[in-house]
Amino acid sequence: MALRSFTSSSKLIKYVSILLLSLVTIFGLDHILFENLFPQYDKMYEVKKNFVPAEVLVIGSSHALWDIDPTVLQTKTGKPTTMVSIPGANLELRRQILEEYVRKYPTLKYLVLETDKYAFDELRYSKDAYLQLLGYYHKNLFQTMLKEKRGNNFDFKVMLVFKTHSLNSYSHFILSKLYDKYLPKFVKVLAKEPVPKPANGDERVAEWRKEYNGNVPQMDSGLVSELHNTLTFAKEKGIQVILLETPTYYFSESENAPFDVIRSKIKTMGNEAGAKFIRFPEFEKTSELFFDASHLLPSSRQSFTERLAKEI
């Protein structure tokens, strides 16, 4: 009996040891994979790279990413500048980015906030754009926000256990789609390789108009409140805000004029909070400046940024 008990105990210890070793190996590999894959994940929008102390912070969607060069802005203003912008980010996410940044770096002085004529359109910017930030949870960024939004989700609970999973799931899907659509073209342009265009510039405009045809001003009350909350937060923290309308191609006066009600609302809210609304119409009417109807080419990006720098 004693020998049998000893043998049973040995087997139990052996199995427990194997189990523990397996778990250590799994979590060890997960940690190693996460640390090695994260730089590639961050390369897309460089959120972690750009989460550094600065005097000027640019926040927005892909329009800010394409239209504003923070390096040029820093050079022209002489003020340390950084950008944290997420494609599809609505005003709620832009507010959350600001609050997260100020939590880490409370000495921020200037905020350039993208507020274009579609800023209050709930269908134009995604409520789920924050999912692109899941991979930053294990880098101690946006943890409170992500817990509030995803805390009861099983996929999120798995992500808490396995760090590498945070680089996949929804964020992987969104990033891969955006990568396929935009990044290769953007890289070619940055490398000064020609971007394929129809022979006639009017054909480009005709294609753009199909996408924007029928767009009318939208003013979602929730998004209006988000802008109010952002301005209130910035004022309390002593941050000077520039509300920037990033360029969208100007098709015609009849198509553009209805959006003046949106601009007027943004300008009024800005004035009440001591913020400044800025728009540069001269960049809106030349199709050669645009990659598509709402994103500038890199060559235009520099001149647009230089123009913005004069306002800071």
Contacts in CASP RR format, 6 or more apart in sequence:
PFRMAT RR
TARGET T0000
AUTHOR 0000-0000-0000
METHOD contacts of the structure
MODEL  1
MALRSFTSSSKLIKYVSILLLSLVTIFGLDHILFENLFPQYDKMYEVKKN
FVPAEVLVIGSSHALWDIDPTVLQTKTGKPTTMVSIPGANLELRRQILEE
YVRKYPTLKYLVLETDKYAFDELRYSKDAYLQLLGYYHKNLFQTMLKEKR
GNNFDFKVMLVFKTHSLNSYSHFILSKLYDKYLPKFVKVLAKEPVPKPAN
GDERVAEWRKEYNGNVPQMDSGLVSELHNTLTFAKEKGIQVILLETPTYY
FSESENAPFDVIRSKIKTMGNEAGAKFIRFPEFEKTSELFFDASHLLPSS
RQSFTERLAKEI
30 162 0 8 1.000
30 163 0 8 1.000
30 164 0 8 1.000
31 163 0 8 1.000
33 163 0 8 1.000
33 164 0 8 1.000
34 138 0 8 1.000
34 163 0 8 1.000
34 164 0 8 1.000
34 166 0 8 1.000
34 167 0 8 1.000
37 164 0 8 1.000
37 167 0 8 1.000
38 48 0 8 1.000
38 135 0 8 1.000
38 139 0 8 1.000
38 167 0 8 1.000
41 135 0 8 1.000
41 167 0 8 1.000
41 171 0 8 1.000
41 175 0 8 1.000
42 48 0 8 1.000
42 49 0 8 1.000
44 175 0 8 1.000
44 178 0 8 1.000
44 179 0 8 1.000
44 183 0 8 1.000
45 65 0 8 1.000
45 84 0 8 1.000
45 85 0 8 1.000
45 86 0 8 1.000
45 87 0 8 1.000
45 132 0 8 1.000
47 84 0 8 1.000
47 86 0 8 1.000
47 133 0 8 1.000
47 136 0 8 1.000
47 141 0 8 1.000
48 136 0 8 1.000
48 139 0 8 1.000
48 141 0 8 1.000
50 70 0 8 1.000
50 82 0 8 1.000
50 83 0 8 1.000
50 84 0 8 1.000
51 82 0 8 1.000
51 84 0 8 1.000
51 101 0 8 1.000
51 104 0 8 1.000
51 141 0 8 1.000
52 82 0 8 1.000
52 105 0 8 1.000
53 80 0 8 1.000
53 105 0 8 1.000
53 107 0 8 1.000
54 79 0 8 1.000
54 80 0 8 1.000
54 81 0 8 1.000
54 82 0 8 1.000
54 105 0 8 1.000
54 108 0 8 1.000
55 79 0 8 1.000
55 80 0 8 1.000
55 81 0 8 1.000
55 107 0 8 1.000
55 108 0 8 1.000
55 109 0 8 1.000
55 110 0 8 1.000
56 70 0 8 1.000
56 73 0 8 1.000
56 74 0 8 1.000
56 77 0 8 1.000
56 79 0 8 1.000
56 80 0 8 1.000
56 81 0 8 1.000
56 82 0 8 1.000
56 109 0 8 1.000
56 110 0 8 1.000
56 111 0 8 1.000
56 112 0 8 1.000
56 312 0 8 1.000
57 81 0 8 1.000
57 82 0 8 1.000
57 83 0 8 1.000
57 84 0 8 1.000
57 98 0 8 1.000
57 101 0 8 1.000
57 108 0 8 1.000
57 110 0 8 1.000
57 111 0 8 1.000
57 112 0 8 1.000
58 64 0 8 1.000
58 68 0 8 1.000
58 70 0 8 1.000
58 73 0 8 1.000
58 81 0 8 1.000
58 82 0 8 1.000
58 83 0 8 1.000
58 84 0 8 1.000
58 85 0 8 1.000
58 112 0 8 1.000
58 114 0 8 1.000
59 83 0 8 1.000
59 84 0 8 1.000
59 85 0 8 1.000
59 89 0 8 1.000
59 94 0 8 1.000
59 97 0 8 1.000
59 98 0 8 1.000
59 111 0 8 1.000
59 112 0 8 1.000
59 113 0 8 1.000
59 114 0 8 1.000
60 85 0 8 1.000
60 86 0 8 1.000
60 89 0 8 1.000
60 94 0 8 1.000
60 97 0 8 1.000
60 113 0 8 1.000
60 114 0 8 1.000
61 85 0 8 1.000
61 86 0 8 1.000
61 87 0 8 1.000
61 88 0 8 1.000
61 89 0 8 1.000
61 114 0 8 1.000
61 125 0 8 1.000
61 129 0 8 1.000
62 85 0 8 1.000
62 87 0 8 1.000
62 88 0 8 1.000
62 178 0 8 1.000
62 182 0 8 1.000
62 295 0 8 1.000
63 114 0 8 1.000
63 116 0 8 1.000
63 246 0 8 1.000
63 294 0 8 1.000
63 295 0 8 1.000
64 83 0 8 1.000
64 85 0 8 1.000
64 112 0 8 1.000
64 114 0 8 1.000
64 244 0 8 1.000
64 246 0 8 1.000
65 83 0 8 1.000
65 85 0 8 1.000
65 87 0 8 1.000
66 186 0 8 1.000
66 291 0 8 1.000
66 295 0 8 1.000
66 296 0 8 1.000
66 301 0 8 1.000
67 246 0 8 1.000
67 247 0 8 1.000
67 295 0 8 1.000
67 296 0 8 1.000
67 300 0 8 1.000
67 301 0 8 1.000
67 304 0 8 1.000
67 305 0 8 1.000
68 83 0 8 1.000
68 112 0 8 1.000
68 246 0 8 1.000
68 301 0 8 1.000
68 304 0 8 1.000
68 305 0 8 1.000
68 308 0 8 1.000
69 301 0 8 1.000
69 302 0 8 1.000
69 305 0 8 1.000
70 81 0 8 1.000
70 82 0 8 1.000
70 83 0 8 1.000
71 81 0 8 1.000
72 302 0 8 1.000
72 305 0 8 1.000
72 306 0 8 1.000
72 309 0 8 1.000
73 81 0 8 1.000
73 305 0 8 1.000
73 308 0 8 1.000
73 309 0 8 1.000
73 312 0 8 1.000
74 80 0 8 1.000
74 81 0 8 1.000
76 305 0 8 1.000
76 306 0 8 1.000
76 309 0 8 1.000
76 310 0 8 1.000
77 309 0 8 1.000
77 312 0 8 1.000
79 109 0 8 1.000
79 110 0 8 1.000
79 312 0 8 1.000
84 97 0 8 1.000
84 101 0 8 1.000
85 114 0 8 1.000
86 93 0 8 1.000
86 97 0 8 1.000
86 129 0 8 1.000
86 130 0 8 1.000
86 132 0 8 1.000
86 133 0 8 1.000
87 129 0 8 1.000
87 132 0 8 1.000
87 178 0 8 1.000
88 125 0 8 1.000
88 126 0 8 1.000
88 129 0 8 1.000
89 97 0 8 1.000
89 125 0 8 1.000
89 126 0 8 1.000
89 129 0 8 1.000
89 130 0 8 1.000
90 122 0 8 1.000
90 125 0 8 1.000
90 126 0 8 1.000
90 127 0 8 1.000
90 129 0 8 1.000
90 223 0 8 1.000
90 226 0 8 1.000
91 115 0 8 1.000
91 119 0 8 1.000
91 120 0 8 1.000
91 125 0 8 1.000
91 223 0 8 1.000
91 226 0 8 1.000
91 227 0 8 1.000
91 230 0 8 1.000
92 127 0 8 1.000
92 223 0 8 1.000
92 226 0 8 1.000
93 129 0 8 1.000
93 130 0 8 1.000
94 113 0 8 1.000
94 114 0 8 1.000
94 226 0 8 1.000
94 230 0 8 1.000
95 226 0 8 1.000
95 229 0 8 1.000
95 230 0 8 1.000
95 233 0 8 1.000
96 130 0 8 1.000
96 142 0 8 1.000
96 145 0 8 1.000
98 111 0 8 1.000
98 113 0 8 1.000
98 230 0 8 1.000
98 233 0 8 1.000
98 234 0 8 1.000
99 233 0 8 1.000
100 141 0 8 1.000
100 142 0 8 1.000
100 145 0 8 1.000
101 108 0 8 1.000
102 108 0 8 1.000
102 233 0 8 1.000
102 237 0 8 1.000
102 239 0 8 1.000
106 237 0 8 1.000
108 237 0 8 1.000
108 239 0 8 1.000
109 238 0 8 1.000
109 239 0 8 1.000
109 240 0 8 1.000
110 239 0 8 1.000
110 240 0 8 1.000
110 241 0 8 1.000
110 242 0 8 1.000
110 312 0 8 1.000
111 234 0 8 1.000
111 239 0 8 1.000
111 240 0 8 1.000
111 241 0 8 1.000
111 242 0 8 1.000
112 242 0 8 1.000
112 244 0 8 1.000
112 308 0 8 1.000
112 312 0 8 1.000
113 230 0 8 1.000
113 241 0 8 1.000
113 242 0 8 1.000
113 243 0 8 1.000
113 244 0 8 1.000
114 244 0 8 1.000
114 246 0 8 1.000
115 227 0 8 1.000
115 243 0 8 1.000
115 244 0 8 1.000
115 245 0 8 1.000
115 266 0 8 1.000
115 277 0 8 1.000
116 245 0 8 1.000
116 246 0 8 1.000
116 248 0 8 1.000
116 294 0 8 1.000
117 217 0 8 1.000
117 245 0 8 1.000
117 248 0 8 1.000
117 259 0 8 1.000
117 262 0 8 1.000
117 263 0 8 1.000
118 124 0 8 1.000
118 125 0 8 1.000
118 215 0 8 1.000
118 218 0 8 1.000
118 248 0 8 1.000
118 262 0 8 1.000
119 125 0 8 1.000
119 223 0 8 1.000
119 227 0 8 1.000
119 262 0 8 1.000
119 266 0 8 1.000
120 217 0 8 1.000
120 218 0 8 1.000
120 219 0 8 1.000
120 220 0 8 1.000
120 223 0 8 1.000
120 224 0 8 1.000
120 227 0 8 1.000
120 262 0 8 1.000
120 265 0 8 1.000
121 217 0 8 1.000
121 218 0 8 1.000
121 220 0 8 1.000
121 223 0 8 1.000
122 218 0 8 1.000
122 220 0 8 1.000
122 222 0 8 1.000
122 223 0 8 1.000
123 218 0 8 1.000
124 218 0 8 1.000
128 170 0 8 1.000
129 174 0 8 1.000
130 142 0 8 1.000
130 145 0 8 1.000
130 146 0 8 1.000
130 149 0 8 1.000
131 169 0 8 1.000
131 170 0 8 1.000
131 171 0 8 1.000
131 174 0 8 1.000
132 170 0 8 1.000
132 171 0 8 1.000
132 174 0 8 1.000
132 175 0 8 1.000
133 141 0 8 1.000
133 142 0 8 1.000
133 145 0 8 1.000
133 146 0 8 1.000
133 171 0 8 1.000
134 146 0 8 1.000
134 150 0 8 1.000
134 156 0 8 1.000
134 159 0 8 1.000
134 166 0 8 1.000
134 167 0 8 1.000
134 169 0 8 1.000
134 170 0 8 1.000
134 171 0 8 1.000
135 166 0 8 1.000
135 167 0 8 1.000
135 171 0 8 1.000
136 142 0 8 1.000
137 143 0 8 1.000
137 146 0 8 1.000
137 159 0 8 1.000
137 160 0 8 1.000
137 166 0 8 1.000
138 163 0 8 1.000
138 166 0 8 1.000
146 156 0 8 1.000
150 156 0 8 1.000
151 157 0 8 1.000
155 165 0 8 1.000
155 169 0 8 1.000
155 170 0 8 1.000
158 165 0 8 1.000
159 165 0 8 1.000
159 166 0 8 1.000
159 169 0 8 1.000
185 195 0 8 1.000
185 291 0 8 1.000
186 291 0 8 1.000
186 298 0 8 1.000
188 195 0 8 1.000
189 195 0 8 1.000
189 291 0 8 1.000
189 297 0 8 1.000
189 298 0 8 1.000
190 298 0 8 1.000
195 291 0 8 1.000
195 297 0 8 1.000
197 204 0 8 1.000
198 204 0 8 1.000
198 207 0 8 1.000
201 287 0 8 1.000
201 288 0 8 1.000
204 287 0 8 1.000
205 249 0 8 1.000
205 251 0 8 1.000
205 287 0 8 1.000
208 249 0 8 1.000
208 251 0 8 1.000
208 290 0 8 1.000
208 292 0 8 1.000
208 293 0 8 1.000
209 251 0 8 1.000
211 293 0 8 1.000
212 248 0 8 1.000
212 251 0 8 1.000
212 255 0 8 1.000
212 293 0 8 1.000
215 255 0 8 1.000
216 258 0 8 1.000
217 258 0 8 1.000
217 259 0 8 1.000
217 261 0 8 1.000
217 262 0 8 1.000
219 261 0 8 1.000
219 262 0 8 1.000
219 265 0 8 1.000
224 265 0 8 1.000
224 269 0 8 1.000
227 266 0 8 1.000
227 269 0 8 1.000
228 269 0 8 1.000
230 241 0 8 1.000
231 241 0 8 1.000
231 269 0 8 1.000
231 270 0 8 1.000
231 272 0 8 1.000
231 273 0 8 1.000
231 274 0 8 1.000
231 275 0 8 1.000
232 273 0 8 1.000
234 240 0 8 1.000
234 241 0 8 1.000
234 273 0 8 1.000
234 275 0 8 1.000
235 241 0 8 1.000
235 273 0 8 1.000
235 274 0 8 1.000
240 275 0 8 1.000
240 276 0 8 1.000
241 270 0 8 1.000
241 273 0 8 1.000
241 274 0 8 1.000
241 275 0 8 1.000
241 276 0 8 1.000
242 275 0 8 1.000
242 276 0 8 1.000
242 278 0 8 1.000
242 308 0 8 1.000
242 311 0 8 1.000
242 312 0 8 1.000
243 266 0 8 1.000
243 267 0 8 1.000
243 270 0 8 1.000
243 275 0 8 1.000
243 276 0 8 1.000
243 277 0 8 1.000
243 278 0 8 1.000
244 278 0 8 1.000
244 279 0 8 1.000
244 308 0 8 1.000
245 263 0 8 1.000
245 266 0 8 1.000
245 277 0 8 1.000
245 278 0 8 1.000
245 279 0 8 1.000
245 280 0 8 1.000
246 294 0 8 1.000
247 280 0 8 1.000
247 283 0 8 1.000
247 284 0 8 1.000
247 289 0 8 1.000
247 290 0 8 1.000
247 294 0 8 1.000
247 296 0 8 1.000
247 304 0 8 1.000
248 284 0 8 1.000
248 293 0 8 1.000
248 294 0 8 1.000
249 284 0 8 1.000
249 285 0 8 1.000
249 287 0 8 1.000
249 290 0 8 1.000
249 293 0 8 1.000
249 294 0 8 1.000
250 256 0 8 1.000
250 281 0 8 1.000
250 284 0 8 1.000
250 285 0 8 1.000
263 277 0 8 1.000
263 279 0 8 1.000
266 277 0 8 1.000
267 277 0 8 1.000
269 275 0 8 1.000
270 276 0 8 1.000
270 277 0 8 1.000
271 277 0 8 1.000
276 311 0 8 1.000
278 308 0 8 1.000
278 311 0 8 1.000
280 304 0 8 1.000
280 307 0 8 1.000
280 308 0 8 1.000
283 289 0 8 1.000
283 296 0 8 1.000
283 300 0 8 1.000
283 303 0 8 1.000
283 304 0 8 1.000
283 307 0 8 1.000
289 296 0 8 1.000
289 297 0 8 1.000
289 300 0 8 1.000
290 296 0 8 1.000
290 297 0 8 1.000
290 300 0 8 1.000
291 297 0 8 1.000
296 304 0 8 1.000
END
